[in-house]
Amino acid sequence: MFLWFYYEAFTIPKKEFFRAAVFVEGLLMQTLIIHLIRTEKIPFIQEVASWPVILATVLISTLGILIPETPVGKAIGFAHLPLTYFGFLVVLFFSYFMIGQLVKMLYIWVYKKWL
C-alpha cells in the first residue's frame, strides 16, 4: 500500500518501479524468513547462523538489490529504486522480523516445541 500511495506506483509509467520494488522486497523478506525459521531463538541476537548461511544471505541480498540497476534489470522491466525506498524497506524489514518472531514465539508457546 505504501508503494501504491507514496510513490503512486499505480500509474502506468511507474509499473517498472513497482515491479523492481516488489522483487527486491520479496527477495529480502524471504531471506529473512530463512533466518527466522532455522532456530527457535532470536536470529542474529541469541544465535547466529553458520558462515555459509550468512555469506549466502549477504550475496543473494546484494545481488537482488543490484539487479534493478543492471542491464539485466532493465531488460526484464525493472526501474531504478530511489534511496527513500530503502528507508521504507528497513522499516518493513524490522516490522516483518518482529511479527515473524512473535508468531514463532506463539507457536512455541502453544506446541511447546519448535518445528
Backbone atoms as SQL, in Angstrom:
CREATE TABLE atoms (id INTEGER PRIMARY KEY, chain TEXT, resi INTEGER, resn TEXT, atom TEXT, x REAL, y REAL, z REAL);
INSERT INTO atoms VALUES
  (1, 'A', 1, 'MET', 'N', 0.836, -1.189, 0.000),
  (2, 'A', 1, 'MET', 'CA', 0.000, 0.000, 0.000),
  (3, 'A', 1, 'MET', 'C', 0.881, 1.253, 0.000),
  (4, 'A', 2, 'PHE', 'N', 2.013, 1.163, 0.716),
  (5, 'A', 2, 'PHE', 'CA', 2.927, 2.306, 0.759),
  (6, 'A', 2, 'PHE', 'C', 3.408, 2.656, -0.654),
  (7, 'A', 3, 'LEU', 'N', 3.819, 1.646, -1.398),
  (8, 'A', 3, 'LEU', 'CA', 4.284, 1.888, -2.766),
  (9, 'A', 3, 'LEU', 'C', 3.172, 2.477, -3.620),
  (10, 'A', 4, 'TRP', 'N', 1.988, 1.986, -3.414),
  (11, 'A', 4, 'TRP', 'CA', 0.828, 2.422, -4.192),
  (12, 'A', 4, 'TRP', 'C', 0.561, 3.916, -4.000),
  (13, 'A', 5, 'PHE', 'N', 0.554, 4.363, -2.742),
  (14, 'A', 5, 'PHE', 'CA', 0.184, 5.751, -2.472),
  (15, 'A', 5, 'PHE', 'C', 1.365, 6.714, -2.464),
  (16, 'A', 6, 'TYR', 'N', 2.444, 6.360, -1.775),
  (17, 'A', 6, 'TYR', 'CA', 3.568, 7.293, -1.645),
  (18, 'A', 6, 'TYR', 'C', 4.277, 7.498, -2.979),
  (19, 'A', 7, 'TYR', 'N', 4.530, 6.425, -3.692),
  (20, 'A', 7, 'TYR', 'CA', 5.240, 6.519, -4.967),
  (21, 'A', 7, 'TYR', 'C', 4.297, 6.550, -6.166),
  (22, 'A', 8, 'GLU', 'N', 2.993, 6.518, -5.902),
  (23, 'A', 8, 'GLU', 'CA', 1.985, 6.498, -6.969),
  (24, 'A', 8, 'GLU', 'C', 2.300, 5.381, -7.970),
  (25, 'A', 9, 'ALA', 'N', 2.600, 4.210, -7.441),
  (26, 'A', 9, 'ALA', 'CA', 3.013, 3.075, -8.268),
  (27, 'A', 9, 'ALA', 'C', 1.867, 2.485, -9.077),
  (28, 'A', 10, 'PHE', 'N', 0.678, 3.035, -8.942),
  (29, 'A', 10, 'PHE', 'CA', -0.468, 2.540, -9.702),
  (30, 'A', 10, 'PHE', 'C', -0.522, 3.130, -11.104),
  (31, 'A', 11, 'THR', 'N', 0.307, 4.117, -11.393),
  (32, 'A', 11, 'THR', 'CA', 0.275, 4.730, -12.721),
  (33, 'A', 11, 'THR', 'C', 1.103, 3.894, -13.697),
  (34, 'A', 12, 'ILE', 'N', 0.735, 3.942, -14.938),
  (35, 'A', 12, 'ILE', 'CA', 1.400, 3.141, -15.972),
  (36, 'A', 12, 'ILE', 'C', 2.910, 3.417, -16.030),
  (37, 'A', 13, 'PRO', 'N', 3.370, 4.679, -15.996),
  (38, 'A', 13, 'PRO', 'CA', 4.821, 4.908, -16.071),
  (39, 'A', 13, 'PRO', 'C', 5.592, 4.340, -14.868),
  (40, 'A', 14, 'LYS', 'N', 4.901, 4.078, -13.777),
  (41, 'A', 14, 'LYS', 'CA', 5.583, 3.593, -12.571),
  (42, 'A', 14, 'LYS', 'C', 5.554, 2.077, -12.438),
  (43, 'A', 15, 'LYS', 'N', 5.035, 1.362, -13.398),
  (44, 'A', 15, 'LYS', 'CA', 4.926, -0.085, -13.255),
  (45, 'A', 15, 'LYS', 'C', 6.301, -0.747, -13.169),
  (46, 'A', 16, 'GLU', 'N', 7.308, -0.206, -13.844),
  (47, 'A', 16, 'GLU', 'CA', 8.655, -0.765, -13.761),
  (48, 'A', 16, 'GLU', 'C', 9.235, -0.570, -12.366),
  (49, 'A', 17, 'PHE', 'N', 8.944, 0.587, -11.767),
  (50, 'A', 17, 'PHE', 'CA', 9.378, 0.830, -10.390),
  (51, 'A', 17, 'PHE', 'C', 8.707, -0.166, -9.450),
  (52, 'A', 18, 'PHE', 'N', 7.414, -0.336, -9.593),
  (53, 'A', 18, 'PHE', 'CA', 6.672, -1.252, -8.736),
  (54, 'A', 18, 'PHE', 'C', 7.208, -2.672, -8.873),
  (55, 'A', 19, 'ARG', 'N', 7.470, -3.091, -10.086),
  (56, 'A', 19, 'ARG', 'CA', 7.999, -4.428, -10.353),
  (57, 'A', 19, 'ARG', 'C', 9.353, -4.620, -9.657),
  (58, 'A', 20, 'ALA', 'N', 10.240, -3.657, -9.775),
  (59, 'A', 20, 'ALA', 'CA', 11.561, -3.748, -9.142),
  (60, 'A', 20, 'ALA', 'C', 11.444, -3.725, -7.616),
  (61, 'A', 21, 'ALA', 'N', 10.576, -2.870, -7.101),
  (62, 'A', 21, 'ALA', 'CA', 10.405, -2.749, -5.651),
  (63, 'A', 21, 'ALA', 'C', 9.859, -4.040, -5.047),
  (64, 'A', 22, 'VAL', 'N', 8.893, -4.639, -5.689),
  (65, 'A', 22, 'VAL', 'CA', 8.317, -5.888, -5.191),
  (66, 'A', 22, 'VAL', 'C', 9.339, -7.018, -5.286),
  (67, 'A', 23, 'PHE', 'N', 10.137, -7.041, -6.336),
  (68, 'A', 23, 'PHE', 'CA', 11.184, -8.056, -6.478),
  (69, 'A', 23, 'PHE', 'C', 12.182, -7.967, -5.330),
  (70, 'A', 24, 'VAL', 'N', 12.717, -6.783, -5.081),
  (71, 'A', 24, 'VAL', 'CA', 13.719, -6.604, -4.021),
  (72, 'A', 24, 'VAL', 'C', 13.106, -6.892, -2.662),
  (73, 'A', 25, 'GLU', 'N', 11.932, -6.361, -2.405),
  (74, 'A', 25, 'GLU', 'CA', 11.266, -6.594, -1.125),
  (75, 'A', 25, 'GLU', 'C', 11.013, -8.086, -0.899),
  (76, 'A', 26, 'GLY', 'N', 10.488, -8.765, -1.883),
  (77, 'A', 26, 'GLY', 'CA', 10.205, -10.190, -1.752),
  (78, 'A', 26, 'GLY', 'C', 11.455, -11.005, -1.500),
  (79, 'A', 27, 'LEU', 'N', 12.511, -10.718, -2.235),
  (80, 'A', 27, 'LEU', 'CA', 13.762, -11.450, -2.063),
  (81, 'A', 27, 'LEU', 'C', 14.331, -11.256, -0.663),
  (82, 'A', 28, 'LEU', 'N', 14.372, -10.017, -0.196),
  (83, 'A', 28, 'LEU', 'CA', 14.925, -9.756, 1.138),
  (84, 'A', 28, 'LEU', 'C', 14.063, -10.349, 2.246),
  (85, 'A', 29, 'MET', 'N', 12.765, -10.295, 2.088),
  (86, 'A', 29, 'MET', 'CA', 11.895, -10.858, 3.124),
  (87, 'A', 29, 'MET', 'C', 12.014, -12.377, 3.175),
  (88, 'A', 30, 'GLN', 'N', 12.179, -13.020, 2.035),
  (89, 'A', 30, 'GLN', 'CA', 12.321, -14.476, 2.031),
  (90, 'A', 30, 'GLN', 'C', 13.659, -14.913, 2.619),
  (91, 'A', 31, 'THR', 'N', 14.704, -14.140, 2.416),
  (92, 'A', 31, 'THR', 'CA', 15.968, -14.486, 3.064),
  (93, 'A', 31, 'THR', 'C', 15.866, -14.288, 4.570),
  (94, 'A', 32, 'LEU', 'N', 15.086, -13.309, 4.992),
  (95, 'A', 32, 'LEU', 'CA', 14.855, -13.127, 6.426),
  (96, 'A', 32, 'LEU', 'C', 14.116, -14.321, 7.016),
  (97, 'A', 33, 'ILE', 'N', 13.139, -14.833, 6.302),
  (98, 'A', 33, 'ILE', 'CA', 12.364, -15.985, 6.772),
  (99, 'A', 33, 'ILE', 'C', 13.274, -17.185, 7.012),
  (100, 'A', 34, 'ILE', 'N', 14.269, -17.368, 6.168),
  (101, 'A', 34, 'ILE', 'CA', 15.207, -18.477, 6.380),
  (102, 'A', 34, 'ILE', 'C', 15.845, -18.370, 7.757),
  (103, 'A', 35, 'HIS', 'N', 16.237, -17.185, 8.135),
  (104, 'A', 35, 'HIS', 'CA', 16.866, -16.989, 9.445),
  (105, 'A', 35, 'HIS', 'C', 15.855, -17.126, 10.582),
  (106, 'A', 36, 'LEU', 'N', 14.629, -16.704, 10.351),
  (107, 'A', 36, 'LEU', 'CA', 13.610, -16.801, 11.399),
  (108, 'A', 36, 'LEU', 'C', 13.227, -18.245, 11.702),
  (109, 'A', 37, 'ILE', 'N', 13.089, -19.077, 10.677),
  (110, 'A', 37, 'ILE', 'CA', 12.590, -20.428, 10.927),
  (111, 'A', 37, 'ILE', 'C', 13.688, -21.433, 11.264),
  (112, 'A', 38, 'ARG', 'N', 14.945, -21.073, 11.100),
  (113, 'A', 38, 'ARG', 'CA', 16.008, -22.046, 11.335),
  (114, 'A', 38, 'ARG', 'C', 16.326, -22.254, 12.811),
  (115, 'A', 39, 'THR', 'N', 15.850, -21.402, 13.681),
  (116, 'A', 39, 'THR', 'CA', 16.138, -21.537, 15.104),
  (117, 'A', 39, 'THR', 'C', 14.948, -21.078, 15.934),
  (118, 'A', 40, 'GLU', 'N', 14.807, -21.654, 17.112),
  (119, 'A', 40, 'GLU', 'CA', 13.742, -21.181, 17.999),
  (120, 'A', 40, 'GLU', 'C', 14.170, -19.940, 18.777),
  (121, 'A', 41, 'LYS', 'N', 15.439, -19.613, 18.710),
  (122, 'A', 41, 'LYS', 'CA', 15.953, -18.408, 19.377),
  (123, 'A', 41, 'LYS', 'C', 15.762, -17.197, 18.470),
  (124, 'A', 42, 'ILE', 'N', 16.201, -16.041, 18.962),
  (125, 'A', 42, 'ILE', 'CA', 16.109, -14.820, 18.162),
  (126, 'A', 42, 'ILE', 'C', 17.309, -14.772, 17.218),
  (127, 'A', 43, 'PRO', 'N', 17.059, -14.831, 15.902),
  (128, 'A', 43, 'PRO', 'CA', 18.177, -14.822, 14.959),
  (129, 'A', 43, 'PRO', 'C', 18.991, -13.533, 15.042),
  (130, 'A', 44, 'PHE', 'N', 20.271, -13.645, 14.834),
  (131, 'A', 44, 'PHE', 'CA', 21.234, -12.539, 14.832),
  (132, 'A', 44, 'PHE', 'C', 21.531, -12.002, 16.227),
  (133, 'A', 45, 'ILE', 'N', 20.710, -12.332, 17.212),
  (134, 'A', 45, 'ILE', 'CA', 20.924, -11.833, 18.575),
  (135, 'A', 45, 'ILE', 'C', 21.311, -12.979, 19.492),
  (136, 'A', 46, 'GLN', 'N', 20.430, -13.963, 19.634),
  (137, 'A', 46, 'GLN', 'CA', 20.705, -15.097, 20.502),
  (138, 'A', 46, 'GLN', 'C', 21.467, -16.204, 19.785),
  (139, 'A', 47, 'GLU', 'N', 21.322, -16.282, 18.483),
  (140, 'A', 47, 'GLU', 'CA', 22.016, -17.311, 17.709),
  (141, 'A', 47, 'GLU', 'C', 22.292, -16.796, 16.309),
  (142, 'A', 48, 'VAL', 'N', 23.527, -16.965, 15.896),
  (143, 'A', 48, 'VAL', 'CA', 23.943, -16.532, 14.561),
  (144, 'A', 48, 'VAL', 'C', 24.118, -17.770, 13.686),
  (145, 'A', 49, 'ALA', 'N', 23.695, -17.673, 12.455),
  (146, 'A', 49, 'ALA', 'CA', 23.802, -18.791, 11.513),
  (147, 'A', 49, 'ALA', 'C', 25.271, -19.081, 11.201),
  (148, 'A', 50, 'SER', 'N', 25.501, -20.216, 10.589),
  (149, 'A', 50, 'SER', 'CA', 26.854, -20.583, 10.176),
  (150, 'A', 50, 'SER', 'C', 27.345, -19.613, 9.101),
  (151, 'A', 51, 'TRP', 'N', 28.656, -19.550, 8.917),
  (152, 'A', 51, 'TRP', 'CA', 29.199, -18.595, 7.955),
  (153, 'A', 51, 'TRP', 'C', 28.715, -18.862, 6.525),
  (154, 'A', 52, 'PRO', 'N', 28.501, -20.122, 6.076),
  (155, 'A', 52, 'PRO', 'CA', 27.964, -20.283, 4.721),
  (156, 'A', 52, 'PRO', 'C', 26.555, -19.686, 4.555),
  (157, 'A', 53, 'VAL', 'N', 25.725, -19.798, 5.583),
  (158, 'A', 53, 'VAL', 'CA', 24.369, -19.235, 5.511),
  (159, 'A', 53, 'VAL', 'C', 24.437, -17.710, 5.499),
  (160, 'A', 54, 'ILE', 'N', 25.285, -17.146, 6.345),
  (161, 'A', 54, 'ILE', 'CA', 25.444, -15.680, 6.374),
  (162, 'A', 54, 'ILE', 'C', 25.999, -15.183, 5.038),
  (163, 'A', 55, 'LEU', 'N', 27.002, -15.876, 4.517),
  (164, 'A', 55, 'LEU', 'CA', 27.591, -15.482, 3.234),
  (165, 'A', 55, 'LEU', 'C', 26.556, -15.553, 2.111),
  (166, 'A', 56, 'ALA', 'N', 25.782, -16.633, 2.065),
  (167, 'A', 56, 'ALA', 'CA', 24.742, -16.758, 1.043),
  (168, 'A', 56, 'ALA', 'C', 23.700, -15.655, 1.185),
  (169, 'A', 57, 'THR', 'N', 23.327, -15.333, 2.406),
  (170, 'A', 57, 'THR', 'CA', 22.353, -14.262, 2.646),
  (171, 'A', 57, 'THR', 'C', 22.873, -12.924, 2.135),
  (172, 'A', 58, 'VAL', 'N', 24.110, -12.613, 2.454),
  (173, 'A', 58, 'VAL', 'CA', 24.703, -11.334, 2.025),
  (174, 'A', 58, 'VAL', 'C', 24.820, -11.285, 0.505),
  (175, 'A', 59, 'LEU', 'N', 25.299, -12.363, -0.097),
  (176, 'A', 59, 'LEU', 'CA', 25.462, -12.380, -1.558),
  (177, 'A', 59, 'LEU', 'C', 24.124, -12.274, -2.283),
  (178, 'A', 60, 'ILE', 'N', 23.151, -13.056, -1.872),
  (179, 'A', 60, 'ILE', 'CA', 21.838, -13.033, -2.527),
  (180, 'A', 60, 'ILE', 'C', 21.169, -11.673, -2.342),
  (181, 'A', 61, 'SER', 'N', 21.254, -11.123, -1.146),
  (182, 'A', 61, 'SER', 'CA', 20.640, -9.818, -0.884),
  (183, 'A', 61, 'SER', 'C', 21.309, -8.723, -1.712),
  (184, 'A', 62, 'THR', 'N', 22.625, -8.747, -1.764),
  (185, 'A', 62, 'THR', 'CA', 23.355, -7.742, -2.538),
  (186, 'A', 62, 'THR', 'C', 23.017, -7.843, -4.018),
  (187, 'A', 63, 'LEU', 'N', 23.041, -9.055, -4.544),
  (188, 'A', 63, 'LEU', 'CA', 22.688, -9.239, -5.956),
  (189, 'A', 63, 'LEU', 'C', 21.256, -8.799, -6.237),
  (190, 'A', 64, 'GLY', 'N', 20.349, -9.142, -5.342),
  (191, 'A', 64, 'GLY', 'CA', 18.956, -8.757, -5.527),
  (192, 'A', 64, 'GLY', 'C', 18.757, -7.253, -5.540),
  (193, 'A', 65, 'ILE', 'N', 19.494, -6.557, -4.679),
  (194, 'A', 65, 'ILE', 'CA', 19.391, -5.095, -4.632),
  (195, 'A', 65, 'ILE', 'C', 20.008, -4.465, -5.881),
  (196, 'A', 66, 'LEU', 'N', 21.064, -5.081, -6.393),
  (197, 'A', 66, 'LEU', 'CA', 21.756, -4.509, -7.553),
  (198, 'A', 66, 'LEU', 'C', 21.096, -4.833, -8.893),
  (199, 'A', 67, 'ILE', 'N', 20.358, -5.915, -8.983),
  (200, 'A', 67, 'ILE', 'CA', 19.775, -6.328, -10.268),
  (201, 'A', 67, 'ILE', 'C', 18.965, -5.218, -10.947),
  (202, 'A', 68, 'PRO', 'N', 18.110, -4.470, -10.247),
  (203, 'A', 68, 'PRO', 'CA', 17.363, -3.417, -10.953),
  (204, 'A', 68, 'PRO', 'C', 18.253, -2.344, -11.590),
  (205, 'A', 69, 'GLU', 'N', 19.489, -2.223, -11.126),
  (206, 'A', 69, 'GLU', 'CA', 20.393, -1.188, -11.647),
  (207, 'A', 69, 'GLU', 'C', 21.241, -1.687, -12.813),
  (208, 'A', 70, 'THR', 'N', 21.136, -2.947, -13.162),
  (209, 'A', 70, 'THR', 'CA', 21.968, -3.531, -14.217),
  (210, 'A', 70, 'THR', 'C', 21.215, -3.588, -15.549),
  (211, 'A', 71, 'PRO', 'N', 21.944, -3.851, -16.632),
  (212, 'A', 71, 'PRO', 'CA', 21.271, -4.040, -17.920),
  (213, 'A', 71, 'PRO', 'C', 20.285, -5.213, -17.893),
  (214, 'A', 72, 'VAL', 'N', 20.586, -6.245, -17.116),
  (215, 'A', 72, 'VAL', 'CA', 19.652, -7.372, -16.983),
  (216, 'A', 72, 'VAL', 'C', 18.349, -6.882, -16.359),
  (217, 'A', 73, 'GLY', 'N', 18.448, -6.044, -15.334),
  (218, 'A', 73, 'GLY', 'CA', 17.260, -5.487, -14.701),
  (219, 'A', 73, 'GLY', 'C', 16.438, -4.655, -15.666),
  (220, 'A', 74, 'LYS', 'N', 17.119, -3.864, -16.459),
  (221, 'A', 74, 'LYS', 'CA', 16.402, -3.049, -17.454),
  (222, 'A', 74, 'LYS', 'C', 15.711, -3.951, -18.482),
  (223, 'A', 75, 'ALA', 'N', 16.391, -5.046, -18.854),
  (224, 'A', 75, 'ALA', 'CA', 15.831, -5.952, -19.861),
  (225, 'A', 75, 'ALA', 'C', 14.572, -6.665, -19.370),
  (226, 'A', 76, 'ILE', 'N', 14.492, -6.916, -18.069),
  (227, 'A', 76, 'ILE', 'CA', 13.304, -7.595, -17.543),
  (228, 'A', 76, 'ILE', 'C', 12.271, -6.618, -16.992),
  (229, 'A', 77, 'GLY', 'N', 12.501, -5.330, -17.240),
  (230, 'A', 77, 'GLY', 'CA', 11.483, -4.332, -16.937),
  (231, 'A', 77, 'GLY', 'C', 11.550, -3.731, -15.552),
  (232, 'A', 78, 'PHE', 'N', 12.752, -3.649, -14.975),
  (233, 'A', 78, 'PHE', 'CA', 12.912, -3.018, -13.665),
  (234, 'A', 78, 'PHE', 'C', 13.354, -1.574, -13.846),
  (235, 'A', 79, 'ALA', 'N', 12.994, -0.743, -12.888),
  (236, 'A', 79, 'ALA', 'CA', 13.400, 0.652, -12.891),
  (237, 'A', 79, 'ALA', 'C', 14.327, 0.918, -11.706),
  (238, 'A', 80, 'HIS', 'N', 14.974, 2.057, -11.737),
  (239, 'A', 80, 'HIS', 'CA', 15.847, 2.500, -10.641),
  (240, 'A', 80, 'HIS', 'C', 15.023, 2.674, -9.366),
  (241, 'A', 81, 'LEU', 'N', 15.576, 2.218, -8.237),
  (242, 'A', 81, 'LEU', 'CA', 14.899, 2.383, -6.947),
  (243, 'A', 81, 'LEU', 'C', 15.541, 3.543, -6.192),
  (244, 'A', 82, 'PRO', 'N', 14.759, 4.556, -5.818),
  (245, 'A', 82, 'PRO', 'CA', 15.328, 5.702, -5.105),
  (246, 'A', 82, 'PRO', 'C', 15.750, 5.319, -3.684),
  (247, 'A', 83, 'LEU', 'N', 16.646, 6.103, -3.108),
  (248, 'A', 83, 'LEU', 'CA', 17.130, 5.827, -1.750),
  (249, 'A', 83, 'LEU', 'C', 16.012, 5.862, -0.720),
  (250, 'A', 84, 'THR', 'N', 14.991, 6.667, -0.937),
  (251, 'A', 84, 'THR', 'CA', 13.879, 6.715, 0.018),
  (252, 'A', 84, 'THR', 'C', 13.187, 5.366, 0.123),
  (253, 'A', 85, 'TYR', 'N', 13.196, 4.609, -0.961),
  (254, 'A', 85, 'TYR', 'CA', 12.593, 3.277, -0.933),
  (255, 'A', 85, 'TYR', 'C', 13.319, 2.381, 0.064),
  (256, 'A', 86, 'PHE', 'N', 14.627, 2.498, 0.142),
  (257, 'A', 86, 'PHE', 'CA', 15.395, 1.640, 1.046),
  (258, 'A', 86, 'PHE', 'C', 15.155, 2.011, 2.513),
  (259, 'A', 87, 'GLY', 'N', 14.839, 3.260, 2.787),
  (260, 'A', 87, 'GLY', 'CA', 14.421, 3.641, 4.140),
  (261, 'A', 87, 'GLY', 'C', 13.124, 2.931, 4.509),
  (262, 'A', 88, 'PHE', 'N', 12.182, 2.940, 3.579),
  (263, 'A', 88, 'PHE', 'CA', 10.926, 2.198, 3.778),
  (264, 'A', 88, 'PHE', 'C', 11.208, 0.713, 3.963),
  (265, 'A', 89, 'LEU', 'N', 12.139, 0.184, 3.201),
  (266, 'A', 89, 'LEU', 'CA', 12.466, -1.238, 3.262),
  (267, 'A', 89, 'LEU', 'C', 13.054, -1.626, 4.615),
  (268, 'A', 90, 'VAL', 'N', 13.858, -0.761, 5.200),
  (269, 'A', 90, 'VAL', 'CA', 14.418, -1.039, 6.530),
  (270, 'A', 90, 'VAL', 'C', 13.299, -1.130, 7.565),
  (271, 'A', 91, 'VAL', 'N', 12.367, -0.199, 7.525),
  (272, 'A', 91, 'VAL', 'CA', 11.225, -0.220, 8.453),
  (273, 'A', 91, 'VAL', 'C', 10.393, -1.485, 8.233),
  (274, 'A', 92, 'LEU', 'N', 10.132, -1.814, 6.991),
  (275, 'A', 92, 'LEU', 'CA', 9.364, -3.017, 6.666),
  (276, 'A', 92, 'LEU', 'C', 10.095, -4.274, 7.120),
  (277, 'A', 93, 'PHE', 'N', 11.398, -4.314, 6.920),
  (278, 'A', 93, 'PHE', 'CA', 12.214, -5.459, 7.297),
  (279, 'A', 93, 'PHE', 'C', 12.129, -5.714, 8.802),
  (280, 'A', 94, 'PHE', 'N', 12.311, -4.661, 9.604),
  (281, 'A', 94, 'PHE', 'CA', 12.241, -4.829, 11.057),
  (282, 'A', 94, 'PHE', 'C', 10.824, -5.167, 11.526),
  (283, 'A', 95, 'SER', 'N', 9.828, -4.602, 10.886),
  (284, 'A', 95, 'SER', 'CA', 8.441, -4.947, 11.224),
  (285, 'A', 95, 'SER', 'C', 8.157, -6.408, 10.920),
  (286, 'A', 96, 'TYR', 'N', 8.586, -6.864, 9.767),
  (287, 'A', 96, 'TYR', 'CA', 8.405, -8.250, 9.345),
  (288, 'A', 96, 'TYR', 'C', 9.142, -9.185, 10.309),
  (289, 'A', 97, 'PHE', 'N', 10.343, -8.786, 10.703),
  (290, 'A', 97, 'PHE', 'CA', 11.134, -9.567, 11.651),
  (291, 'A', 97, 'PHE', 'C', 10.409, -9.700, 12.988),
  (292, 'A', 98, 'MET', 'N', 9.892, -8.602, 13.489),
  (293, 'A', 98, 'MET', 'CA', 9.204, -8.615, 14.792),
  (294, 'A', 98, 'MET', 'C', 7.928, -9.458, 14.724),
  (295, 'A', 99, 'ILE', 'N', 7.142, -9.309, 13.693),
  (296, 'A', 99, 'ILE', 'CA', 5.916, -10.101, 13.555),
  (297, 'A', 99, 'ILE', 'C', 6.250, -11.581, 13.415),
  (298, 'A', 100, 'GLY', 'N', 7.255, -11.889, 12.603),
  (299, 'A', 100, 'GLY', 'CA', 7.672, -13.283, 12.450),
  (300, 'A', 100, 'GLY', 'C', 8.149, -13.888, 13.757),
  (301, 'A', 101, 'GLN', 'N', 8.896, -13.130, 14.519),
  (302, 'A', 101, 'GLN', 'CA', 9.399, -13.613, 15.809),
  (303, 'A', 101, 'GLN', 'C', 8.239, -13.809, 16.799),
  (304, 'A', 102, 'LEU', 'N', 7.284, -12.907, 16.809),
  (305, 'A', 102, 'LEU', 'CA', 6.120, -13.050, 17.692),
  (306, 'A', 102, 'LEU', 'C', 5.284, -14.280, 17.333),
  (307, 'A', 103, 'VAL', 'N', 5.072, -14.499, 16.052),
  (308, 'A', 103, 'VAL', 'CA', 4.319, -15.677, 15.614),
  (309, 'A', 103, 'VAL', 'C', 5.073, -16.943, 15.997),
  (310, 'A', 104, 'LYS', 'N', 6.376, -16.932, 15.841),
  (311, 'A', 104, 'LYS', 'CA', 7.189, -18.088, 16.211),
  (312, 'A', 104, 'LYS', 'C', 7.097, -18.346, 17.712),
  (313, 'A', 105, 'MET', 'N', 7.167, -17.309, 18.518),
  (314, 'A', 105, 'MET', 'CA', 7.048, -17.465, 19.979),
  (315, 'A', 105, 'MET', 'C', 5.670, -17.995, 20.359),
  (316, 'A', 106, 'LEU', 'N', 4.633, -17.532, 19.690),
  (317, 'A', 106, 'LEU', 'CA', 3.280, -18.014, 19.932),
  (318, 'A', 106, 'LEU', 'C', 3.180, -19.494, 19.579),
  (319, 'A', 107, 'TYR', 'N', 3.758, -19.890, 18.468),
  (320, 'A', 107, 'TYR', 'CA', 3.770, -21.293, 18.054),
  (321, 'A', 107, 'TYR', 'C', 4.461, -22.147, 19.119),
  (322, 'A', 108, 'ILE', 'N', 5.622, -21.703, 19.585),
  (323, 'A', 108, 'ILE', 'CA', 6.356, -22.451, 20.613),
  (324, 'A', 108, 'ILE', 'C', 5.554, -22.512, 21.905),
  (325, 'A', 109, 'TRP', 'N', 4.873, -21.445, 22.254),
  (326, 'A', 109, 'TRP', 'CA', 4.060, -21.418, 23.473),
  (327, 'A', 109, 'TRP', 'C', 2.911, -22.425, 23.383),
  (328, 'A', 110, 'VAL', 'N', 2.282, -22.503, 22.206),
  (329, 'A', 110, 'VAL', 'CA', 1.149, -23.402, 22.025),
  (330, 'A', 110, 'VAL', 'C', 1.592, -24.864, 21.931),
  (331, 'A', 111, 'TYR', 'N', 2.612, -25.143, 21.113),
  (332, 'A', 111, 'TYR', 'CA', 3.021, -26.529, 20.845),
  (333, 'A', 111, 'TYR', 'C', 4.204, -27.012, 21.685),
  (334, 'A', 112, 'LYS', 'N', 4.772, -26.131, 22.487),
  (335, 'A', 112, 'LYS', 'CA', 5.862, -26.459, 23.423),
  (336, 'A', 112, 'LYS', 'C', 7.150, -26.912, 22.735),
  (337, 'A', 113, 'LYS', 'N', 7.273, -26.716, 21.436),
  (338, 'A', 113, 'LYS', 'CA', 8.496, -27.016, 20.715),
  (339, 'A', 113, 'LYS', 'C', 8.492, -26.269, 19.393),
  (340, 'A', 114, 'TRP', 'N', 9.660, -26.151, 18.811),
  (341, 'A', 114, 'TRP', 'CA', 9.793, -25.510, 17.525),
  (342, 'A', 114, 'TRP', 'C', 10.045, -26.563, 16.462),
  (343, 'A', 115, 'LEU', 'N', 9.383, -26.474, 15.393),
  (344, 'A', 115, 'LEU', 'CA', 9.452, -27.381, 14.260),
  (345, 'A', 115, 'LEU', 'C', 10.402, -28.507, 14.541);
